[in-house]
Amino acid sequence: MFHSLRHVLQSLVWLLIVLAASTFLFGAGANSAKLIAIYVVVALALPALAYLQKPNPRVREGWHYLTPSAMEWLGLVGGLAMTLLFLWVFHFVGSARADAASQMFILKILIVAFAAGTGIVFYTSFAGELRWNDQAIELRKPFLTAKTIRFVDIVSGGMNPLTQSIWVAASDGTVIRFSPYANGAEMLARTIFRPEQDASAP
C-alpha cells in the first residue's frame, strides 16, 4: 500500500495533525475515532486513485498534453470542501468551550493552510499547460514567462523528494517541473529519460 517507510511516516504525521486539530476544535472522544476512520478511508482511496491515472496524454495537432488526474481532482475538490467547511464552522458555529479563543485561532490557521494548499494544487495542476512533441517541452503558466526546453538541450533531471515533482533542466538553466500524478506523466518521463538509458546500455 505504501511505497516506502517515508510514506508511512508522512501518513502518521498527517494523522497526528488531524487528531490534534480535532482535539483543539471539537474535543477528544468519539470525534477522534470518526476522524481516524475517515483518515483510513482516505489513505486507502489515494492508492486506488493512483491506479486511475492514465499513462497516455491527450494529443492534439501533434502535441501531447498533460491533464489533471483523479488524484489531483480529489486534492482540489477536497481542499476546497475542507476550506468551506472550516469557514462555515468559523462564521456560523463557533465554540462554547472555555478555550474558544484558542480553538478559533487554530481554526484560522487551518483555513489559511487548506486555502493555500488548494490554491497551490489549482495553480500547479489546473492553471498551467504543459505540452511536448518530438523536439521540445513547453510550459505555460499564468503570470509567468513561458518556458521551452529542447530534448537535445536537457542536461539533468530527477524527482524532488520534498514536492514529489519531476524536474528537467536545460543547458541554459531553464527548469521545467511537472507532477508525476498527471495523466500522461508516465509517457513524458519515458520520453525524457529513456533515451539516456538506452544510450548507456551495452
Buried (B, 14 or more C-beta within 10 A) or exposed (E): EEEEEEBEEEBEEEBEEBBEBBBBBBBEEEBBEEBBEEBEEBBEEBEEBBEEBBEEBEEEEEEBBBBBBBBBBBBBEBBBEBBBBBBEBBEEEEBEEEEEEEBBEBBEEBBEBBBEBBBEBBBBBEEBBBBBBEEBBBBBBEEEEEBBBEBEBBEEBEEEEEEEBBBBBBEEEBEBBBBBBBBBBBBBBEBBBEEEEEEEEE
